[in-house]
Amino acid sequence: MPASRLHPVLRPRVWPLHLIGVVAVAVALSLGLWQYGAWQAHRERAAAEVVEQDPVPLADLLVPGDGFPGADVGAPAEVAGTWRDDLTFLVDDRRVDGEVGSWVVTPVATDDGDGALLPVVRGWTADPDDVPAATGTVTGVGWLQPGEGTGAVDEDPTDRVLPQLRLADVVRLVDADIYPGYLVLDIDGETGVAAANAAADGLRAVTPDQVPEVAPNTSLRNLLYAIEWWVFAAFAAFVWWRFARDEVERARRADALPDDGGEEGPTDPAGDPQESAVASSS
């Protein structure tokens, strides 16, 4: 059977693999550009005072199940929902004006979070045994922060006191999905909008300057993810090229093989010399 006249890498049997290669490279490049854009946005916004920007709806900044956008550290966000006072917990060893106390954190079931909970720092207290209840609904503005990761160890996982506001620790204290960050509620109206409820009565305000510094890799992580995706794209392109090269080499080897159709080759008209000698002697 004659070989196909198409180039080896254009034959129909390899089209699905070409499609997979194109999709893999395109998706990896796109995700790399997306992560790079997030990193670049953080650099551009770092020059501005993010905490002084106009508040925007929470849904425009955080999405349950996604990562925390590095560009939105400290961004003012509007929150609306219902307090889950039964899930209130404390974060200890927090200082206000040199005094040691605790943050009071109560998750909020937001109106547009599909059941996800947003940990909200309601305020600071010096007496963890005298924490006001948070009931009803909340509407207000606060400053978004990513989860902490100081490495502090929770010596008593059975209580509702954490040494840091690490989201992985918060998950075990609640009964639903959580947002990829937390909110420091503005109860003094520094953003122009104070919390419209009494959940902060008896608590002292926590301001952005009292929040522990965010690890420098919060935005760097976006750049590293971009590089990782681009490396994957390069690897996918290499595998694709190797496959195409192997197809060409295989076709060349097949073309170089002798055409053995099973027919006998031409006979020598002179015949076999020995047979001729016998015939002449007889």
PAMIMAR-70941 format. One line per field, with one value per residue: residue number from 1; x, y, z of N, C-alpha, C, CB in turn. Coordinates in steps of 0.1 Angstrom, whole numbers, plus 5000, padded with zeros to 4 digits. Glycine has a CB too. Layout:
BEGIN
pos: (NUM,...)
n.east: (X,...)
n.north: (Y,...)
n.up: (Z,...)
ca.east: (X,...)
ca.north: (Y,...)
ca.up: (Z,...)
c.east: (X,...)
c.north: (Y,...)
c.up: (Z,...)
cb.east: (X,...)
cb.north: (Y,...)
cb.up: (Z,...)
This chain:
BEGIN
pos: (1,2,3,4,5,6,7,8,9,10,11,12,13,14,15,16,17,18,19,20,21,22,23,24,25,26,27,28,29,30,31,32,33,34,35,36,37,38,39,40,41,42,43,44,45,46,47,48,49,50,51,52,53,54,55,56,57,58,59,60,61,62,63,64,65,66,67,68,69,70,71,72,73,74,75,76,77,78,79,80,81,82,83,84,85,86,87,88,89,90,91,92,93,94,95,96,97,98,99,100,101,102,103,104,105,106,107,108,109,110,111,112,113,114,115,116,117,118,119,120,121,122,123,124,125,126,127,128,129,130,131,132,133,134,135,136,137,138,139,140,141,142,143,144,145,146,147,148,149,150,151,152,153,154,155,156,157,158,159,160,161,162,163,164,165,166,167,168,169,170,171,172,173,174,175,176,177,178,179,180,181,182,183,184,185,186,187,188,189,190,191,192,193,194,195,196,197,198,199,200,201,202,203,204,205,206,207,208,209,210,211,212,213,214,215,216,217,218,219,220,221,222,223,224,225,226,227,228,229,230,231,232,233,234,235,236,237,238,239,240,241,242,243,244,245,246,247,248,249,250,251,252,253,254,255,256,257,258,259,260,261,262,263,264,265,266,267,268,269,270,271,272,273,274,275,276,277,278,279,280,281,282)
n.east: (5009,5007,5025,5011,5007,5008,5025,5043,5035,5011,4992,4960,4957,4973,4961,4944,4964,4979,4959,4956,4981,4981,4960,4970,4993,4982,4964,4982,4998,4979,4970,4994,4998,4976,4982,5006,4995,4980,5001,5014,4994,4994,5018,5014,4993,5005,5019,5000,4978,4961,4942,4928,4912,4881,4854,4845,4821,4822,4821,4833,4859,4867,4864,4848,4867,4886,4920,4936,4937,4967,4968,4948,4953,4944,4924,4895,4863,4829,4806,4778,4755,4747,4753,4772,4771,4774,4797,4818,4852,4884,4915,4945,4970,4972,4980,4970,4978,4999,4989,4980,4958,4929,4917,4883,4866,4841,4823,4807,4778,4775,4755,4758,4775,4770,4766,4791,4814,4826,4853,4852,4868,4857,4865,4887,4895,4903,4895,4888,4867,4845,4828,4809,4778,4771,4745,4718,4718,4745,4759,4783,4817,4850,4885,4902,4921,4947,4949,4968,5002,5022,5034,5030,5020,4991,4984,4963,4940,4914,4900,4884,4903,4928,4962,4970,4955,4950,4938,4935,4932,4909,4890,4885,4870,4845,4814,4812,4821,4848,4858,4887,4902,4901,4882,4887,4867,4854,4847,4848,4843,4863,4865,4844,4821,4806,4801,4768,4754,4752,4773,4798,4799,4814,4838,4872,4883,4899,4925,4939,4967,4973,4973,4991,5020,5018,5031,5059,5057,5031,5022,5043,5039,5020,5036,5054,5037,5030,5054,5057,5035,5043,5066,5055,5041,5062,5073,5052,5052,5076,5073,5054,5068,5088,5072,5063,5087,5095,5075,5082,5107,5100,5085,5105,5122,5105,5102,5127,5131,5136,5115,5098,5080,5075,5080,5099,5132,5148,5161,5194,5204,5224,5224,5233,5267,5279,5259,5259,5285,5282,5263,5276,5296,5283)
n.north: (4988,5022,5049,5076,5108,5130,5152,5138,5150,5160,5142,5126,5110,5120,5144,5148,5148,5170,5190,5187,5196,5222,5233,5229,5245,5270,5274,5273,5295,5316,5315,5321,5347,5359,5356,5371,5396,5401,5403,5426,5444,5447,5459,5484,5494,5495,5519,5537,5548,5524,5520,5543,5545,5545,5526,5494,5469,5438,5415,5422,5420,5397,5362,5333,5304,5311,5324,5349,5381,5397,5424,5437,5440,5454,5469,5489,5475,5469,5453,5432,5414,5386,5382,5355,5348,5325,5314,5329,5338,5343,5361,5361,5380,5406,5440,5472,5505,5498,5481,5448,5425,5410,5402,5403,5382,5376,5355,5364,5357,5364,5383,5377,5355,5328,5312,5312,5321,5351,5360,5384,5410,5424,5441,5452,5438,5440,5422,5391,5376,5391,5397,5414,5404,5396,5402,5398,5417,5430,5459,5476,5489,5478,5468,5448,5419,5394,5360,5353,5341,5335,5314,5307,5285,5268,5261,5249,5234,5229,5250,5282,5301,5317,5318,5333,5348,5327,5313,5285,5276,5288,5275,5251,5260,5268,5261,5261,5270,5294,5328,5338,5354,5380,5406,5437,5454,5487,5506,5531,5548,5557,5553,5567,5554,5539,5508,5496,5487,5473,5456,5462,5475,5484,5475,5482,5500,5485,5493,5497,5500,5486,5460,5430,5430,5421,5392,5394,5378,5378,5391,5384,5357,5356,5363,5341,5320,5327,5324,5296,5286,5294,5279,5254,5257,5259,5233,5217,5226,5216,5188,5185,5192,5172,5150,5155,5155,5128,5115,5123,5112,5085,5081,5086,5064,5044,5049,5044,5017,4987,4978,4951,4931,4904,4891,4872,4880,4891,4867,4856,4859,4845,4822,4798,4794,4769,4750,4755,4745,4718,4711,4716,4696,4673)
n.up: (5000,4991,5007,5026,5010,5025,5048,5075,5101,5095,5091,5096,5119,5138,5145,5169,5189,5183,5188,5216,5224,5215,5230,5257,5258,5252,5273,5296,5290,5291,5318,5331,5322,5335,5362,5362,5356,5380,5398,5387,5390,5418,5422,5410,5426,5450,5453,5460,5486,5497,5517,5517,5496,5478,5492,5480,5469,5486,5471,5447,5453,5467,5463,5473,5476,5458,5456,5477,5464,5458,5452,5467,5494,5524,5512,5513,5519,5513,5534,5539,5557,5579,5613,5628,5657,5672,5664,5672,5679,5695,5690,5704,5722,5711,5705,5716,5717,5733,5752,5760,5746,5732,5699,5688,5669,5647,5625,5594,5577,5545,5522,5496,5493,5488,5510,5522,5548,5562,5581,5605,5621,5649,5669,5696,5728,5763,5781,5778,5788,5788,5764,5741,5726,5691,5672,5648,5618,5598,5584,5568,5566,5560,5563,5541,5546,5541,5552,5582,5588,5608,5620,5646,5672,5680,5711,5724,5708,5713,5724,5717,5710,5692,5683,5661,5632,5613,5583,5579,5605,5612,5597,5610,5631,5623,5605,5578,5544,5539,5532,5513,5531,5557,5574,5588,5608,5604,5629,5638,5618,5600,5573,5564,5567,5593,5611,5610,5634,5667,5674,5681,5704,5734,5726,5715,5687,5660,5639,5605,5608,5630,5623,5618,5598,5564,5550,5528,5505,5497,5474,5457,5453,5433,5411,5411,5406,5380,5366,5370,5355,5329,5326,5325,5301,5283,5287,5278,5251,5243,5246,5227,5203,5204,5199,5173,5159,5163,5148,5122,5119,5122,5098,5079,5083,5076,5048,5040,5040,5021,4992,4995,4978,4977,4952,4929,4920,4889,4867,4858,4825,4815,4829,4855,4861,4867,4859,4832,4825,4831,4812,4788,4789,4786)
ca.east: (5000,5016,5025,5004,5015,5008,5037,5039,5029,4998,4983,4948,4958,4980,4954,4940,4975,4981,4949,4959,4993,4978,4952,4978,5002,4974,4959,4993,5003,4969,4971,5006,4996,4967,4990,5015,4987,4977,5014,5017,4984,4998,5029,5008,4985,5014,5023,4989,4973,4950,4932,4921,4904,4867,4850,4837,4814,4831,4820,4842,4873,4870,4855,4851,4873,4898,4931,4935,4944,4977,4966,4938,4956,4941,4914,4882,4853,4815,4801,4764,4751,4742,4763,4771,4777,4777,4810,4828,4864,4894,4929,4951,4983,4970,4983,4965,4984,5008,4981,4978,4944,4925,4907,4871,4863,4828,4821,4794,4772,4773,4743,4762,4786,4765,4767,4804,4815,4837,4858,4853,4874,4848,4872,4897,4891,4913,4889,4882,4856,4834,4827,4795,4772,4769,4733,4712,4725,4756,4762,4794,4829,4862,4897,4905,4935,4949,4952,4981,5010,5033,5040,5026,5014,4979,4987,4950,4931,4900,4893,4881,4913,4938,4974,4971,4943,4954,4925,4934,4928,4895,4881,4880,4861,4833,4807,4809,4833,4851,4865,4902,4908,4893,4879,4888,4855,4856,4836,4849,4839,4874,4862,4832,4809,4808,4792,4755,4749,4758,4781,4811,4797,4823,4851,4880,4885,4912,4928,4949,4981,4975,4973,5005,5025,5016,5043,5062,5054,5017,5021,5053,5033,5014,5047,5060,5027,5031,5066,5054,5026,5051,5075,5046,5038,5074,5074,5042,5056,5088,5067,5047,5079,5094,5063,5063,5100,5095,5067,5089,5118,5094,5081,5117,5127,5096,5105,5141,5131,5134,5102,5098,5067,5074,5082,5113,5140,5151,5172,5206,5201,5235,5222,5243,5280,5281,5250,5264,5296,5277,5256,5286,5304,5275)
ca.north: (5000,5034,5057,5088,5119,5141,5153,5129,5157,5165,5130,5127,5102,5128,5157,5149,5152,5185,5197,5187,5204,5237,5237,5229,5256,5282,5276,5277,5309,5325,5315,5328,5362,5363,5357,5382,5408,5403,5408,5439,5453,5449,5469,5497,5499,5497,5533,5545,5545,5515,5521,5555,5544,5544,5512,5487,5457,5427,5405,5427,5418,5384,5352,5321,5293,5316,5329,5363,5390,5405,5439,5442,5440,5467,5477,5491,5467,5470,5440,5431,5400,5383,5377,5342,5349,5312,5310,5339,5333,5353,5361,5367,5387,5418,5452,5485,5515,5492,5472,5435,5420,5400,5406,5396,5379,5369,5353,5370,5350,5375,5382,5373,5346,5315,5305,5313,5330,5361,5363,5399,5415,5434,5451,5447,5438,5436,5412,5381,5370,5401,5400,5416,5395,5402,5396,5405,5419,5440,5466,5485,5489,5474,5467,5434,5414,5380,5352,5354,5329,5338,5301,5305,5272,5268,5251,5243,5234,5226,5262,5291,5312,5314,5327,5341,5347,5318,5308,5271,5273,5293,5265,5241,5266,5272,5250,5264,5275,5308,5336,5337,5366,5385,5420,5445,5463,5501,5510,5545,5556,5563,5553,5575,5545,5530,5496,5500,5478,5475,5445,5466,5482,5479,5471,5493,5499,5480,5501,5489,5501,5476,5447,5426,5432,5410,5386,5400,5369,5377,5394,5377,5344,5357,5362,5328,5312,5331,5317,5282,5283,5296,5268,5243,5259,5255,5219,5212,5228,5207,5175,5185,5192,5159,5140,5158,5150,5113,5111,5125,5101,5072,5081,5085,5051,5035,5052,5039,5002,4981,4975,4937,4927,4889,4886,4867,4889,4887,4857,4859,4853,4835,4810,4794,4789,4754,4743,4756,4737,4704,4709,4715,4684,4662)
ca.up: (5000,4991,5019,5025,5005,5035,5057,5087,5112,5091,5089,5105,5131,5149,5148,5183,5198,5180,5195,5230,5225,5213,5242,5269,5257,5253,5287,5305,5288,5296,5333,5334,5320,5345,5375,5361,5357,5394,5404,5382,5396,5432,5422,5407,5437,5462,5454,5465,5499,5494,5527,5516,5484,5481,5495,5469,5474,5489,5460,5437,5457,5472,5459,5481,5469,5451,5465,5481,5454,5465,5450,5475,5508,5530,5505,5519,5513,5519,5538,5544,5560,5592,5623,5633,5670,5678,5659,5676,5685,5699,5686,5715,5721,5702,5713,5712,5726,5742,5761,5754,5747,5721,5688,5688,5655,5644,5610,5588,5565,5536,5514,5482,5493,5486,5523,5527,5559,5562,5594,5607,5634,5654,5677,5706,5742,5773,5789,5769,5794,5787,5750,5737,5715,5678,5667,5637,5605,5598,5572,5571,5557,5567,5555,5538,5549,5539,5565,5588,5588,5616,5625,5660,5674,5689,5722,5729,5697,5717,5728,5706,5711,5683,5684,5649,5624,5601,5578,5581,5618,5613,5591,5620,5641,5617,5599,5564,5537,5543,5522,5514,5538,5567,5573,5600,5607,5607,5638,5641,5606,5593,5558,5562,5569,5604,5611,5613,5644,5681,5677,5685,5717,5745,5721,5710,5673,5654,5627,5597,5612,5641,5617,5616,5584,5555,5545,5515,5494,5493,5459,5450,5450,5420,5400,5410,5399,5365,5361,5370,5344,5317,5325,5321,5287,5276,5287,5268,5237,5240,5244,5214,5193,5203,5192,5158,5154,5162,5137,5110,5119,5119,5084,5071,5084,5068,5034,5036,5039,5007,4989,4994,4975,4977,4939,4926,4912,4876,4866,4849,4812,4812,4838,4865,4854,4869,4851,4818,4823,4830,4800,4777,4789,4782)
c.east: (5009,5014,5017,5013,5016,5021,5033,5032,5015,4988,4972,4950,4965,4973,4950,4952,4980,4972,4952,4971,4990,4970,4961,4987,4994,4969,4970,4997,4992,4969,4983,5005,4986,4974,4999,5007,4983,4989,5016,5007,4988,5009,5024,5001,4993,5018,5012,4985,4960,4938,4924,4913,4889,4863,4843,4831,4824,4832,4830,4857,4876,4859,4858,4856,4885,4909,4929,4943,4954,4975,4956,4940,4953,4930,4901,4871,4840,4811,4786,4761,4746,4753,4761,4778,4781,4791,4821,4840,4873,4907,4936,4964,4982,4972,4976,4970,4992,5002,4978,4964,4941,4916,4895,4867,4850,4826,4807,4790,4767,4761,4746,4773,4782,4768,4781,4805,4827,4841,4859,4858,4865,4855,4882,4892,4903,4908,4882,4870,4843,4833,4812,4790,4771,4756,4727,4721,4736,4757,4773,4806,4841,4874,4901,4920,4936,4951,4966,4989,5023,5041,5037,5018,5002,4981,4974,4940,4916,4892,4890,4890,4924,4950,4976,4958,4947,4941,4924,4929,4913,4886,4876,4871,4847,4826,4803,4822,4836,4858,4880,4909,4898,4891,4880,4877,4859,4845,4837,4846,4851,4872,4850,4819,4812,4798,4779,4748,4756,4768,4795,4810,4806,4836,4858,4883,4899,4914,4939,4963,4984,4975,4987,5008,5023,5029,5046,5059,5039,5015,5031,5048,5027,5025,5052,5050,5028,5042,5063,5045,5034,5061,5067,5043,5050,5076,5064,5046,5068,5083,5061,5057,5085,5085,5063,5076,5100,5086,5074,5100,5112,5090,5094,5122,5118,5099,5118,5141,5129,5120,5101,5083,5065,5076,5096,5120,5143,5162,5182,5204,5212,5233,5233,5255,5282,5272,5254,5275,5292,5270,5265,5294,5296,5272)
c.north: (5012,5042,5070,5099,5131,5141,5145,5137,5162,5154,5130,5120,5110,5141,5158,5153,5166,5194,5198,5196,5219,5241,5239,5242,5269,5285,5280,5291,5319,5326,5322,5343,5367,5365,5369,5395,5411,5408,5423,5449,5457,5460,5483,5503,5501,5511,5542,5540,5537,5518,5534,5555,5543,5529,5507,5475,5445,5417,5409,5424,5404,5374,5339,5310,5298,5321,5344,5371,5399,5420,5445,5441,5454,5475,5478,5483,5469,5455,5441,5416,5398,5377,5363,5342,5336,5308,5320,5333,5345,5351,5368,5373,5398,5430,5464,5495,5509,5482,5459,5430,5411,5407,5397,5394,5371,5367,5359,5361,5361,5372,5376,5363,5332,5306,5306,5323,5339,5364,5379,5402,5427,5445,5444,5448,5434,5425,5402,5374,5379,5406,5402,5407,5403,5395,5404,5406,5430,5446,5476,5483,5485,5473,5452,5430,5399,5373,5354,5341,5331,5325,5299,5292,5273,5257,5244,5244,5232,5239,5271,5304,5308,5323,5336,5339,5339,5311,5293,5267,5278,5282,5255,5246,5269,5259,5252,5268,5290,5315,5335,5349,5370,5400,5426,5456,5477,5505,5524,5554,5563,5563,5561,5567,5536,5518,5500,5489,5480,5464,5449,5474,5476,5474,5483,5490,5493,5487,5493,5490,5491,5462,5443,5427,5419,5405,5391,5391,5369,5381,5387,5363,5345,5356,5348,5318,5315,5323,5302,5278,5284,5284,5255,5244,5255,5240,5212,5214,5219,5193,5174,5185,5178,5149,5142,5153,5135,5108,5113,5114,5088,5070,5080,5071,5041,5037,5046,5024,4998,4977,4960,4932,4912,4883,4882,4877,4883,4877,4861,4852,4842,4822,4808,4789,4774,4746,4744,4747,4722,4701,4708,4702,4672,4663)
c.up: (5000,5003,5016,5019,5014,5043,5069,5098,5108,5089,5099,5118,5142,5152,5162,5192,5195,5188,5210,5233,5225,5226,5254,5269,5259,5267,5297,5303,5293,5311,5338,5333,5331,5358,5374,5362,5372,5401,5400,5389,5411,5432,5419,5418,5450,5464,5460,5479,5497,5504,5525,5503,5488,5483,5482,5475,5476,5477,5448,5440,5460,5467,5467,5472,5461,5461,5468,5471,5461,5463,5460,5490,5514,5523,5513,5512,5521,5522,5543,5546,5574,5601,5626,5647,5676,5674,5663,5682,5688,5692,5696,5712,5710,5710,5707,5722,5736,5752,5753,5757,5736,5711,5690,5674,5655,5629,5606,5577,5555,5527,5500,5482,5492,5499,5529,5538,5558,5576,5595,5621,5639,5662,5687,5720,5751,5781,5780,5775,5793,5772,5746,5726,5702,5672,5656,5625,5607,5584,5575,5562,5566,5558,5553,5541,5546,5552,5569,5587,5595,5621,5639,5661,5684,5699,5727,5718,5701,5721,5715,5707,5702,5685,5672,5641,5611,5596,5580,5595,5620,5608,5601,5631,5636,5610,5584,5557,5541,5531,5524,5521,5550,5566,5587,5599,5611,5616,5642,5629,5599,5578,5555,5564,5581,5604,5617,5622,5657,5684,5683,5698,5727,5740,5715,5695,5670,5641,5618,5601,5624,5636,5615,5601,5577,5550,5531,5503,5491,5479,5451,5446,5436,5409,5399,5403,5384,5359,5360,5358,5330,5315,5320,5306,5279,5276,5278,5254,5234,5238,5230,5202,5192,5196,5177,5152,5153,5151,5124,5108,5116,5104,5075,5071,5076,5053,5030,5035,5025,5005,4985,4991,4974,4963,4937,4917,4899,4876,4856,4836,4809,4820,4847,4858,4856,4860,4837,4815,4822,4817,4788,4777,4785,4768)
cb.east: (4990,5013,5039,4997,5009,4996,5041,5052,5038,4999,4991,4936,4966,4994,4942,4935,4987,4981,4935,4962,5003,4969,4941,4987,5010,4962,4952,5004,5005,4955,4970,5018,4990,4955,4997,5022,4974,4973,5026,5015,4970,5003,5039,4999,4974,5026,5027,4976,4971,4953,4938,4931,4908,4858,4841,4847,4803,4826,4807,4840,4876,4871,4856,4838,4863,4894,4944,4940,4934,4990,4961,4925,4971,4953,4912,4878,4857,4805,4810,4755,4763,4730,4763,4778,4767,4767,4810,4822,4871,4895,4931,4953,4994,4957,4998,4949,4973,5016,4968,4988,4934,4918,4913,4860,4875,4816,4821,4796,4760,4785,4737,4765,4793,4772,4764,4814,4816,4834,4871,4838,4889,4837,4862,4910,4879,4917,4879,4892,4858,4836,4833,4793,4759,4781,4722,4707,4715,4769,4749,4799,4832,4860,4909,4902,4938,4961,4948,4981,5012,5030,5055,5018,5024,4966,4994,4945,4935,4900,4901,4866,4918,4933,4986,4983,4937,4965,4924,4948,4936,4894,4889,4892,4867,4834,4794,4798,4831,4861,4860,4908,4910,4898,4864,4903,4844,4857,4837,4863,4829,4887,4860,4832,4805,4806,4799,4746,4750,4747,4783,4818,4783,4816,4849,4893,4883,4912,4933,4948,4985,4964,4964,5006,5040,5007,5042,5076,5059,5009,5022,5066,5023,5006,5058,5063,5013,5032,5078,5047,5014,5058,5082,5033,5034,5087,5072,5028,5061,5097,5057,5039,5090,5097,5049,5062,5112,5090,5054,5096,5125,5082,5074,5127,5127,5082,5105,5151,5119,5144,5096,5104,5063,5060,5078,5113,5153,5154,5166,5219,5201,5248,5221,5237,5291,5279,5236,5268,5306,5267,5246,5295,5310,5262)
cb.north: (5000,5042,5061,5093,5123,5140,5168,5124,5168,5173,5117,5121,5089,5131,5158,5136,5142,5187,5191,5173,5201,5239,5227,5217,5257,5281,5263,5267,5311,5320,5301,5323,5364,5353,5344,5381,5406,5390,5399,5439,5447,5437,5465,5495,5490,5488,5538,5544,5557,5501,5521,5567,5532,5550,5511,5483,5453,5419,5403,5442,5427,5383,5349,5316,5287,5328,5327,5366,5398,5402,5441,5434,5436,5475,5470,5505,5452,5477,5434,5438,5391,5372,5386,5331,5357,5302,5308,5349,5323,5355,5367,5357,5377,5417,5454,5485,5524,5502,5479,5425,5432,5389,5404,5404,5371,5376,5338,5385,5341,5378,5396,5385,5348,5308,5291,5316,5322,5374,5356,5405,5420,5428,5459,5455,5429,5448,5419,5370,5366,5413,5389,5431,5389,5400,5396,5418,5423,5433,5474,5483,5503,5461,5475,5431,5416,5377,5338,5359,5325,5346,5302,5317,5261,5266,5258,5250,5224,5216,5270,5295,5315,5315,5319,5337,5360,5308,5312,5264,5281,5306,5258,5234,5278,5283,5248,5275,5275,5308,5351,5335,5377,5381,5422,5452,5457,5510,5501,5549,5566,5555,5538,5579,5536,5538,5485,5502,5463,5476,5437,5475,5482,5468,5461,5495,5512,5464,5515,5495,5515,5478,5446,5411,5436,5414,5370,5404,5355,5387,5409,5375,5340,5370,5372,5323,5315,5346,5320,5278,5292,5309,5265,5242,5274,5262,5214,5218,5243,5207,5171,5198,5203,5154,5143,5173,5155,5108,5120,5139,5101,5070,5094,5095,5046,5039,5067,5044,4997,4970,4983,4930,4933,4886,4896,4853,4893,4899,4843,4855,4863,4841,4798,4784,4796,4751,4749,4770,4738,4701,4721,4727,4682,4662)
cb.up: (5012,4978,5024,5038,4992,5044,5060,5093,5117,5078,5089,5098,5129,5144,5139,5188,5195,5165,5193,5235,5215,5201,5244,5270,5244,5243,5292,5303,5273,5291,5339,5326,5306,5346,5378,5347,5349,5401,5401,5367,5396,5438,5411,5395,5440,5461,5440,5455,5509,5494,5541,5515,5475,5469,5507,5458,5465,5502,5454,5434,5468,5487,5443,5487,5460,5442,5458,5495,5446,5459,5436,5472,5511,5531,5491,5521,5512,5510,5549,5533,5558,5591,5635,5624,5679,5674,5644,5686,5676,5714,5671,5726,5718,5694,5713,5712,5732,5750,5766,5760,5746,5728,5674,5697,5649,5651,5607,5584,5569,5527,5513,5473,5506,5474,5521,5516,5572,5554,5598,5605,5632,5662,5685,5704,5744,5781,5799,5766,5808,5797,5741,5733,5720,5668,5679,5642,5594,5602,5565,5585,5551,5575,5561,5523,5564,5529,5563,5602,5573,5628,5623,5665,5679,5681,5733,5742,5687,5729,5738,5707,5725,5668,5687,5641,5621,5605,5564,5578,5628,5605,5580,5626,5647,5606,5607,5562,5521,5555,5523,5500,5529,5581,5568,5602,5616,5594,5651,5646,5610,5597,5554,5548,5557,5617,5620,5601,5639,5691,5664,5675,5721,5752,5709,5718,5665,5652,5630,5583,5617,5651,5604,5620,5584,5543,5544,5514,5497,5502,5457,5458,5461,5418,5404,5424,5404,5363,5370,5383,5343,5317,5339,5329,5285,5282,5301,5271,5236,5252,5255,5212,5196,5218,5198,5156,5163,5176,5137,5109,5132,5128,5081,5076,5099,5071,5032,5047,5048,5004,4977,5006,4962,4981,4928,4920,4920,4867,4862,4856,4801,4815,4829,4875,4859,4884,4853,4815,4835,4842,4797,4778,4804,4790)
